[in-house]
Amino acid sequence: QAMDSNSVEGSFFRAILAVHQDAFKDAQRHIDHTRELLDTELGALVGESYNRAYRVVVRVQQLAELEEIIQYKEIPDRRFLIHRMWTQRLVGCQRHVDVWQRLLAVHSLVIPCEEDMDMWLKFSSLCLKSGRLRLSHKTLLTLLGMDPSASERTELPPGA
């Protein structure tokens, strides 16, 4: 069953799919629609709970970064600046696993984790400190590109 295009999640994931497919006009339309849907939600949450409102603010940040991904893909000269901006923004976010995971997932649409090693290592460390050991381990394995425990052990030559 397809996600409802009039829900925040449905519209957001349609934007991600359109960006991934380089359908930038469709992506922008879905980004704008998601913003409209979030506007109402954010207005109601601001007076209630900072933590619940922060989750919506992170989603708004993801939308802005999707727009930046469009620039990243269309204007190669901006790539370094966009990547640096994302790094600075991420460091300024709350150090919560879920927040970092959501933002890094958007970045990974155009920047493989191997090219953003510092941020993914910080994320793995954050997972470790938060008791999310499996996620930390999975992140490290992804960065390694293999599972050392699954490979055959090779004996070192004498004197090595």
PyMOL commands that place a pseudoatom at each C-alpha (Angstrom):
pseudoatom trace, name=CA, resn=GLN, resi=1, chain=A, elem=C, hetatm=0, pos=[0.000, 0.000, 0.000]
pseudoatom trace, name=CA, resn=ALA, resi=2, chain=A, elem=C, hetatm=0, pos=[1.367, 3.394, -0.985]
pseudoatom trace, name=CA, resn=MET, resi=3, chain=A, elem=C, hetatm=0, pos=[1.938, 6.145, 1.560]
pseudoatom trace, name=CA, resn=ASP, resi=4, chain=A, elem=C, hetatm=0, pos=[-0.622, 8.920, 1.561]
pseudoatom trace, name=CA, resn=SER, resi=5, chain=A, elem=C, hetatm=0, pos=[0.745, 11.835, -0.448]
pseudoatom trace, name=CA, resn=ASN, resi=6, chain=A, elem=C, hetatm=0, pos=[-1.111, 14.192, 1.898]
pseudoatom trace, name=CA, resn=SER, resi=7, chain=A, elem=C, hetatm=0, pos=[0.799, 12.963, 4.935]
pseudoatom trace, name=CA, resn=VAL, resi=8, chain=A, elem=C, hetatm=0, pos=[4.132, 14.447, 6.014]
pseudoatom trace, name=CA, resn=GLU, resi=9, chain=A, elem=C, hetatm=0, pos=[5.899, 11.099, 5.678]
pseudoatom trace, name=CA, resn=GLY, resi=10, chain=A, elem=C, hetatm=0, pos=[4.355, 10.261, 2.315]
pseudoatom trace, name=CA, resn=SER, resi=11, chain=A, elem=C, hetatm=0, pos=[5.158, 13.641, 0.820]
pseudoatom trace, name=CA, resn=PHE, resi=12, chain=A, elem=C, hetatm=0, pos=[8.675, 13.646, 2.311]
pseudoatom trace, name=CA, resn=PHE, resi=13, chain=A, elem=C, hetatm=0, pos=[9.526, 10.205, 0.938]
pseudoatom trace, name=CA, resn=ARG, resi=14, chain=A, elem=C, hetatm=0, pos=[8.156, 11.164, -2.467]
pseudoatom trace, name=CA, resn=ALA, resi=15, chain=A, elem=C, hetatm=0, pos=[10.544, 14.145, -2.393]
pseudoatom trace, name=CA, resn=ILE, resi=16, chain=A, elem=C, hetatm=0, pos=[13.461, 11.829, -1.560]
pseudoatom trace, name=CA, resn=LEU, resi=17, chain=A, elem=C, hetatm=0, pos=[12.519, 9.477, -4.386]
pseudoatom trace, name=CA, resn=ALA, resi=18, chain=A, elem=C, hetatm=0, pos=[12.229, 12.352, -6.867]
pseudoatom trace, name=CA, resn=VAL, resi=19, chain=A, elem=C, hetatm=0, pos=[15.645, 13.726, -5.819]
pseudoatom trace, name=CA, resn=HIS, resi=20, chain=A, elem=C, hetatm=0, pos=[17.142, 10.254, -6.172]
pseudoatom trace, name=CA, resn=GLN, resi=21, chain=A, elem=C, hetatm=0, pos=[15.658, 10.002, -9.683]
pseudoatom trace, name=CA, resn=ASP, resi=22, chain=A, elem=C, hetatm=0, pos=[16.918, 13.518, -10.577]
pseudoatom trace, name=CA, resn=ALA, resi=23, chain=A, elem=C, hetatm=0, pos=[13.313, 14.671, -11.073]
pseudoatom trace, name=CA, resn=PHE, resi=24, chain=A, elem=C, hetatm=0, pos=[14.058, 18.013, -9.454]
pseudoatom trace, name=CA, resn=LYS, resi=25, chain=A, elem=C, hetatm=0, pos=[10.811, 19.834, -10.333]
pseudoatom trace, name=CA, resn=ASP, resi=26, chain=A, elem=C, hetatm=0, pos=[8.766, 17.018, -8.801]
pseudoatom trace, name=CA, resn=ALA, resi=27, chain=A, elem=C, hetatm=0, pos=[11.103, 16.950, -5.831]
pseudoatom trace, name=CA, resn=GLN, resi=28, chain=A, elem=C, hetatm=0, pos=[10.620, 20.666, -5.211]
pseudoatom trace, name=CA, resn=ARG, resi=29, chain=A, elem=C, hetatm=0, pos=[6.855, 20.275, -5.462]
pseudoatom trace, name=CA, resn=HIS, resi=30, chain=A, elem=C, hetatm=0, pos=[6.927, 17.500, -2.825]
pseudoatom trace, name=CA, resn=ILE, resi=31, chain=A, elem=C, hetatm=0, pos=[9.315, 19.506, -0.620]
pseudoatom trace, name=CA, resn=ASP, resi=32, chain=A, elem=C, hetatm=0, pos=[6.983, 22.512, -0.738]
pseudoatom trace, name=CA, resn=HIS, resi=33, chain=A, elem=C, hetatm=0, pos=[3.967, 20.321, 0.014]
pseudoatom trace, name=CA, resn=THR, resi=34, chain=A, elem=C, hetatm=0, pos=[5.741, 18.703, 2.981]
pseudoatom trace, name=CA, resn=ARG, resi=35, chain=A, elem=C, hetatm=0, pos=[6.608, 22.169, 4.320]
pseudoatom trace, name=CA, resn=GLU, resi=36, chain=A, elem=C, hetatm=0, pos=[2.962, 23.206, 4.123]
pseudoatom trace, name=CA, resn=LEU, resi=37, chain=A, elem=C, hetatm=0, pos=[1.938, 20.088, 6.041]
pseudoatom trace, name=CA, resn=LEU, resi=38, chain=A, elem=C, hetatm=0, pos=[4.655, 20.664, 8.655]
pseudoatom trace, name=CA, resn=ASP, resi=39, chain=A, elem=C, hetatm=0, pos=[3.733, 24.319, 9.112]
pseudoatom trace, name=CA, resn=THR, resi=40, chain=A, elem=C, hetatm=0, pos=[0.457, 23.421, 10.784]
pseudoatom trace, name=CA, resn=GLU, resi=41, chain=A, elem=C, hetatm=0, pos=[2.054, 20.687, 12.869]
pseudoatom trace, name=CA, resn=LEU, resi=42, chain=A, elem=C, hetatm=0, pos=[4.930, 22.879, 14.050]
pseudoatom trace, name=CA, resn=GLY, resi=43, chain=A, elem=C, hetatm=0, pos=[2.627, 25.732, 15.024]
pseudoatom trace, name=CA, resn=ALA, resi=44, chain=A, elem=C, hetatm=0, pos=[0.651, 23.411, 17.282]
pseudoatom trace, name=CA, resn=LEU, resi=45, chain=A, elem=C, hetatm=0, pos=[3.712, 21.753, 18.834]
pseudoatom trace, name=CA, resn=VAL, resi=46, chain=A, elem=C, hetatm=0, pos=[5.773, 24.832, 19.700]
pseudoatom trace, name=CA, resn=GLY, resi=47, chain=A, elem=C, hetatm=0, pos=[3.548, 25.657, 22.643]
pseudoatom trace, name=CA, resn=GLU, resi=48, chain=A, elem=C, hetatm=0, pos=[3.373, 22.049, 23.826]
pseudoatom trace, name=CA, resn=SER, resi=49, chain=A, elem=C, hetatm=0, pos=[6.709, 20.290, 23.914]
pseudoatom trace, name=CA, resn=TYR, resi=50, chain=A, elem=C, hetatm=0, pos=[10.213, 21.338, 22.900]
pseudoatom trace, name=CA, resn=ASN, resi=51, chain=A, elem=C, hetatm=0, pos=[11.253, 17.741, 22.178]
pseudoatom trace, name=CA, resn=ARG, resi=52, chain=A, elem=C, hetatm=0, pos=[8.274, 17.020, 19.926]
pseudoatom trace, name=CA, resn=ALA, resi=53, chain=A, elem=C, hetatm=0, pos=[8.713, 20.362, 18.161]
pseudoatom trace, name=CA, resn=TYR, resi=54, chain=A, elem=C, hetatm=0, pos=[12.445, 19.642, 17.682]
pseudoatom trace, name=CA, resn=ARG, resi=55, chain=A, elem=C, hetatm=0, pos=[11.618, 16.480, 15.708]
pseudoatom trace, name=CA, resn=VAL, resi=56, chain=A, elem=C, hetatm=0, pos=[9.557, 18.609, 13.308]
pseudoatom trace, name=CA, resn=VAL, resi=57, chain=A, elem=C, hetatm=0, pos=[12.357, 21.187, 13.081]
pseudoatom trace, name=CA, resn=VAL, resi=58, chain=A, elem=C, hetatm=0, pos=[14.744, 18.373, 12.123]
pseudoatom trace, name=CA, resn=ARG, resi=59, chain=A, elem=C, hetatm=0, pos=[12.325, 17.334, 9.364]
pseudoatom trace, name=CA, resn=VAL, resi=60, chain=A, elem=C, hetatm=0, pos=[12.297, 20.955, 8.132]
pseudoatom trace, name=CA, resn=GLN, resi=61, chain=A, elem=C, hetatm=0, pos=[16.103, 20.840, 8.115]
pseudoatom trace, name=CA, resn=GLN, resi=62, chain=A, elem=C, hetatm=0, pos=[15.970, 17.639, 6.077]
pseudoatom trace, name=CA, resn=LEU, resi=63, chain=A, elem=C, hetatm=0, pos=[13.765, 19.439, 3.547]
pseudoatom trace, name=CA, resn=ALA, resi=64, chain=A, elem=C, hetatm=0, pos=[16.270, 22.286, 3.279]
pseudoatom trace, name=CA, resn=GLU, resi=65, chain=A, elem=C, hetatm=0, pos=[19.042, 19.749, 2.792]
pseudoatom trace, name=CA, resn=LEU, resi=66, chain=A, elem=C, hetatm=0, pos=[17.048, 17.997, 0.062]
pseudoatom trace, name=CA, resn=GLU, resi=67, chain=A, elem=C, hetatm=0, pos=[16.934, 21.345, -1.738]
pseudoatom trace, name=CA, resn=GLU, resi=68, chain=A, elem=C, hetatm=0, pos=[20.684, 21.627, -1.224]
pseudoatom trace, name=CA, resn=ILE, resi=69, chain=A, elem=C, hetatm=0, pos=[21.093, 18.140, -2.704]
pseudoatom trace, name=CA, resn=ILE, resi=70, chain=A, elem=C, hetatm=0, pos=[19.411, 19.425, -5.841]
pseudoatom trace, name=CA, resn=GLN, resi=71, chain=A, elem=C, hetatm=0, pos=[22.040, 22.190, -5.956]
pseudoatom trace, name=CA, resn=TYR, resi=72, chain=A, elem=C, hetatm=0, pos=[24.748, 19.639, -5.141]
pseudoatom trace, name=CA, resn=LYS, resi=73, chain=A, elem=C, hetatm=0, pos=[23.698, 17.593, -8.178]
pseudoatom trace, name=CA, resn=GLU, resi=74, chain=A, elem=C, hetatm=0, pos=[23.106, 20.520, -10.537]
pseudoatom trace, name=CA, resn=ILE, resi=75, chain=A, elem=C, hetatm=0, pos=[26.036, 22.779, -9.587]
pseudoatom trace, name=CA, resn=PRO, resi=76, chain=A, elem=C, hetatm=0, pos=[29.192, 20.712, -8.965]
pseudoatom trace, name=CA, resn=ASP, resi=77, chain=A, elem=C, hetatm=0, pos=[31.181, 23.827, -7.980]
pseudoatom trace, name=CA, resn=ARG, resi=78, chain=A, elem=C, hetatm=0, pos=[29.032, 24.142, -4.836]
pseudoatom trace, name=CA, resn=ARG, resi=79, chain=A, elem=C, hetatm=0, pos=[29.642, 20.606, -3.571]
pseudoatom trace, name=CA, resn=PHE, resi=80, chain=A, elem=C, hetatm=0, pos=[32.510, 21.400, -1.215]
pseudoatom trace, name=CA, resn=LEU, resi=81, chain=A, elem=C, hetatm=0, pos=[30.653, 24.341, 0.359]
pseudoatom trace, name=CA, resn=ILE, resi=82, chain=A, elem=C, hetatm=0, pos=[27.442, 22.357, 0.787]
pseudoatom trace, name=CA, resn=HIS, resi=83, chain=A, elem=C, hetatm=0, pos=[29.289, 19.442, 2.370]
pseudoatom trace, name=CA, resn=ARG, resi=84, chain=A, elem=C, hetatm=0, pos=[31.092, 21.771, 4.782]
pseudoatom trace, name=CA, resn=MET, resi=85, chain=A, elem=C, hetatm=0, pos=[27.808, 23.499, 5.659]
pseudoatom trace, name=CA, resn=TRP, resi=86, chain=A, elem=C, hetatm=0, pos=[26.169, 20.134, 6.405]
pseudoatom trace, name=CA, resn=THR, resi=87, chain=A, elem=C, hetatm=0, pos=[29.065, 19.165, 8.662]
pseudoatom trace, name=CA, resn=GLN, resi=88, chain=A, elem=C, hetatm=0, pos=[28.839, 22.423, 10.623]
pseudoatom trace, name=CA, resn=ARG, resi=89, chain=A, elem=C, hetatm=0, pos=[25.075, 22.131, 10.887]
pseudoatom trace, name=CA, resn=LEU, resi=90, chain=A, elem=C, hetatm=0, pos=[25.253, 18.536, 12.086]
pseudoatom trace, name=CA, resn=VAL, resi=91, chain=A, elem=C, hetatm=0, pos=[27.795, 19.357, 14.776]
pseudoatom trace, name=CA, resn=GLY, resi=92, chain=A, elem=C, hetatm=0, pos=[25.411, 22.085, 15.992]
pseudoatom trace, name=CA, resn=CYS, resi=93, chain=A, elem=C, hetatm=0, pos=[22.458, 19.691, 16.309]
pseudoatom trace, name=CA, resn=GLN, resi=94, chain=A, elem=C, hetatm=0, pos=[21.402, 17.897, 19.455]
pseudoatom trace, name=CA, resn=ARG, resi=95, chain=A, elem=C, hetatm=0, pos=[23.584, 14.877, 20.045]
pseudoatom trace, name=CA, resn=HIS, resi=96, chain=A, elem=C, hetatm=0, pos=[20.772, 12.360, 19.744]
pseudoatom trace, name=CA, resn=VAL, resi=97, chain=A, elem=C, hetatm=0, pos=[21.191, 9.214, 17.689]
pseudoatom trace, name=CA, resn=ASP, resi=98, chain=A, elem=C, hetatm=0, pos=[17.825, 9.587, 15.944]
pseudoatom trace, name=CA, resn=VAL, resi=99, chain=A, elem=C, hetatm=0, pos=[18.529, 13.186, 14.898]
pseudoatom trace, name=CA, resn=TRP, resi=100, chain=A, elem=C, hetatm=0, pos=[21.986, 12.408, 13.524]
pseudoatom trace, name=CA, resn=GLN, resi=101, chain=A, elem=C, hetatm=0, pos=[20.769, 9.261, 11.794]
pseudoatom trace, name=CA, resn=ARG, resi=102, chain=A, elem=C, hetatm=0, pos=[17.983, 11.138, 10.000]
pseudoatom trace, name=CA, resn=LEU, resi=103, chain=A, elem=C, hetatm=0, pos=[20.309, 13.906, 8.814]
pseudoatom trace, name=CA, resn=LEU, resi=104, chain=A, elem=C, hetatm=0, pos=[23.146, 11.596, 7.765]
pseudoatom trace, name=CA, resn=ALA, resi=105, chain=A, elem=C, hetatm=0, pos=[20.640, 9.510, 5.801]
pseudoatom trace, name=CA, resn=VAL, resi=106, chain=A, elem=C, hetatm=0, pos=[19.752, 12.566, 3.713]
pseudoatom trace, name=CA, resn=HIS, resi=107, chain=A, elem=C, hetatm=0, pos=[23.433, 13.441, 3.182]
pseudoatom trace, name=CA, resn=SER, resi=108, chain=A, elem=C, hetatm=0, pos=[24.127, 9.880, 2.062]
pseudoatom trace, name=CA, resn=LEU, resi=109, chain=A, elem=C, hetatm=0, pos=[21.919, 10.432, -0.991]
pseudoatom trace, name=CA, resn=VAL, resi=110, chain=A, elem=C, hetatm=0, pos=[24.925, 12.164, -2.547]
pseudoatom trace, name=CA, resn=ILE, resi=111, chain=A, elem=C, hetatm=0, pos=[27.888, 11.580, -0.217]
pseudoatom trace, name=CA, resn=PRO, resi=112, chain=A, elem=C, hetatm=0, pos=[28.886, 7.972, 0.455]
pseudoatom trace, name=CA, resn=CYS, resi=113, chain=A, elem=C, hetatm=0, pos=[29.703, 7.296, 4.097]
pseudoatom trace, name=CA, resn=GLU, resi=114, chain=A, elem=C, hetatm=0, pos=[33.324, 6.543, 3.133]
pseudoatom trace, name=CA, resn=GLU, resi=115, chain=A, elem=C, hetatm=0, pos=[33.637, 10.169, 1.972]
pseudoatom trace, name=CA, resn=ASP, resi=116, chain=A, elem=C, hetatm=0, pos=[32.092, 11.487, 5.193]
pseudoatom trace, name=CA, resn=MET, resi=117, chain=A, elem=C, hetatm=0, pos=[34.072, 9.252, 7.524]
pseudoatom trace, name=CA, resn=ASP, resi=118, chain=A, elem=C, hetatm=0, pos=[34.504, 11.800, 10.346]
pseudoatom trace, name=CA, resn=MET, resi=119, chain=A, elem=C, hetatm=0, pos=[30.771, 12.398, 10.754]
pseudoatom trace, name=CA, resn=TRP, resi=120, chain=A, elem=C, hetatm=0, pos=[29.928, 8.694, 10.551]
pseudoatom trace, name=CA, resn=LEU, resi=121, chain=A, elem=C, hetatm=0, pos=[32.614, 7.911, 13.157]
pseudoatom trace, name=CA, resn=LYS, resi=122, chain=A, elem=C, hetatm=0, pos=[31.141, 10.601, 15.414]
pseudoatom trace, name=CA, resn=PHE, resi=123, chain=A, elem=C, hetatm=0, pos=[27.739, 9.039, 14.826]
pseudoatom trace, name=CA, resn=SER, resi=124, chain=A, elem=C, hetatm=0, pos=[29.084, 5.605, 15.763]
pseudoatom trace, name=CA, resn=SER, resi=125, chain=A, elem=C, hetatm=0, pos=[30.583, 7.081, 18.925]
pseudoatom trace, name=CA, resn=LEU, resi=126, chain=A, elem=C, hetatm=0, pos=[27.277, 8.772, 19.728]
pseudoatom trace, name=CA, resn=CYS, resi=127, chain=A, elem=C, hetatm=0, pos=[25.515, 5.424, 19.285]
pseudoatom trace, name=CA, resn=LEU, resi=128, chain=A, elem=C, hetatm=0, pos=[28.014, 3.796, 21.640]
pseudoatom trace, name=CA, resn=LYS, resi=129, chain=A, elem=C, hetatm=0, pos=[27.562, 6.489, 24.309]
pseudoatom trace, name=CA, resn=SER, resi=130, chain=A, elem=C, hetatm=0, pos=[23.780, 6.168, 23.967]
pseudoatom trace, name=CA, resn=GLY, resi=131, chain=A, elem=C, hetatm=0, pos=[23.826, 2.414, 24.469]
pseudoatom trace, name=CA, resn=ARG, resi=132, chain=A, elem=C, hetatm=0, pos=[22.946, 1.693, 20.835]
pseudoatom trace, name=CA, resn=LEU, resi=133, chain=A, elem=C, hetatm=0, pos=[25.728, -0.876, 20.480]
pseudoatom trace, name=CA, resn=ARG, resi=134, chain=A, elem=C, hetatm=0, pos=[24.306, -2.732, 17.469]
pseudoatom trace, name=CA, resn=LEU, resi=135, chain=A, elem=C, hetatm=0, pos=[23.859, 0.469, 15.486]
pseudoatom trace, name=CA, resn=SER, resi=136, chain=A, elem=C, hetatm=0, pos=[27.386, 1.574, 16.387]
pseudoatom trace, name=CA, resn=HIS, resi=137, chain=A, elem=C, hetatm=0, pos=[28.735, -1.809, 15.294]
pseudoatom trace, name=CA, resn=LYS, resi=138, chain=A, elem=C, hetatm=0, pos=[26.707, -1.783, 12.057]
pseudoatom trace, name=CA, resn=THR, resi=139, chain=A, elem=C, hetatm=0, pos=[27.966, 1.731, 11.249]
pseudoatom trace, name=CA, resn=LEU, resi=140, chain=A, elem=C, hetatm=0, pos=[31.584, 0.686, 11.781]
pseudoatom trace, name=CA, resn=LEU, resi=141, chain=A, elem=C, hetatm=0, pos=[31.126, -2.410, 9.614]
pseudoatom trace, name=CA, resn=THR, resi=142, chain=A, elem=C, hetatm=0, pos=[29.631, -0.257, 6.870]
pseudoatom trace, name=CA, resn=LEU, resi=143, chain=A, elem=C, hetatm=0, pos=[32.620, 2.092, 7.051]
pseudoatom trace, name=CA, resn=LEU, resi=144, chain=A, elem=C, hetatm=0, pos=[35.008, -0.876, 6.913]
pseudoatom trace, name=CA, resn=GLY, resi=145, chain=A, elem=C, hetatm=0, pos=[33.163, -2.320, 3.952]
pseudoatom trace, name=CA, resn=MET, resi=146, chain=A, elem=C, hetatm=0, pos=[33.360, -5.792, 5.481]
pseudoatom trace, name=CA, resn=ASP, resi=147, chain=A, elem=C, hetatm=0, pos=[32.842, -7.760, 8.666]
pseudoatom trace, name=CA, resn=PRO, resi=148, chain=A, elem=C, hetatm=0, pos=[36.278, -8.785, 10.011]
pseudoatom trace, name=CA, resn=SER, resi=149, chain=A, elem=C, hetatm=0, pos=[34.687, -11.463, 12.200]
pseudoatom trace, name=CA, resn=ALA, resi=150, chain=A, elem=C, hetatm=0, pos=[33.185, -13.143, 9.129]
pseudoatom trace, name=CA, resn=SER, resi=151, chain=A, elem=C, hetatm=0, pos=[36.434, -13.400, 7.195]
pseudoatom trace, name=CA, resn=GLU, resi=152, chain=A, elem=C, hetatm=0, pos=[38.838, -16.253, 7.586]
pseudoatom trace, name=CA, resn=ARG, resi=153, chain=A, elem=C, hetatm=0, pos=[41.615, -15.617, 10.003]
pseudoatom trace, name=CA, resn=THR, resi=154, chain=A, elem=C, hetatm=0, pos=[44.958, -15.353, 8.324]
pseudoatom trace, name=CA, resn=GLU, resi=155, chain=A, elem=C, hetatm=0, pos=[47.984, -16.315, 10.325]
pseudoatom trace, name=CA, resn=LEU, resi=156, chain=A, elem=C, hetatm=0, pos=[50.724, -13.744, 10.373]
pseudoatom trace, name=CA, resn=PRO, resi=157, chain=A, elem=C, hetatm=0, pos=[54.073, -14.971, 9.103]
pseudoatom trace, name=CA, resn=PRO, resi=158, chain=A, elem=C, hetatm=0, pos=[56.719, -15.598, 11.788]
pseudoatom trace, name=CA, resn=GLY, resi=159, chain=A, elem=C, hetatm=0, pos=[58.481, -12.423, 12.852]
pseudoatom trace, name=CA, resn=ALA, resi=160, chain=A, elem=C, hetatm=0, pos=[55.697, -10.139, 11.623]
for i in range(1, 160): cmd.bond("trace and resi %d" % i, "trace and resi %d" % (i + 1))
show_as sticks, trace
zoom trace
